[in-house]
């Protein structure tokens, strides 16, 4: 009986070995969970890319559910997803852009060259709004509901495969927004 | 017994962190205390973009932004906890190299202590077993003599 006890360390070692081996590669290192989910979009006062004199705040987002897309002309992946954003916009999906650490003139040129899927673009040359949003690499896309609450975040490019994952959630957000009495009762419970 | 303590001590020595220095030139402070705090925070906060580097080591633009933010907040008189919380609220617990002591990190924080205690118990018990070779009682001696007799009779 006592002899069997000697095998306990080996068994523990084997058990841990199996556990760690099974865990290897499971963690998705590309995507960090965002603590901003279900939190209101952060406050900001920034200008609009298209109209440098126009000031925008978080109030300008409230209305229809939208995608808030963080992009820049220096970001190759943003170029890769741009065509798909155009498609989404053509399907009637509201997209608001945050031009992240970029130059307004370069951004305007880009929109002229590749099409403009955005309702408007928020100019964030210093990346300060990006920091508030926990952005660590463009492109990033937030699903924001009609009341300005962040509901999901995607890091990396949007494409048909990724959109398949978010589309049902976005459809639900749109459905909720089009039923005004529900959103009023939501507000009452908060 | 002595040996096991020595081994444990040696292990403790190697567990301490080696600290690198932050390039302080970019961030002038008017007192040593804030300068040290900045260096400490830049060591303990992790760059979100570059997985295994802290803010002090990373050259990524985002790390620079976060360093600037930490600097700004120290200058604004925020406490270390407030600054860490500010970043955790935006980037998640990922930015801490020193995990918070919370219910879901209990295993992480306590398992080394628990294992250490178990190890000490095991060492102590192994040590005791050797000492336990107590002298035989009168009765046992008689029994032993009888057994010897029996063996030699055969």
Interface residues (C-beta under 8 A of the other chain):
Chain A: X29 X32 X33 X34 X35 X36 X101 X127 X131 X132 X133 X134 X135 X136 X137
Chain B: X48 X49 X51 X61 X62 X65 X66 X69 X88 X89 X90 X91 X92 X93 X94
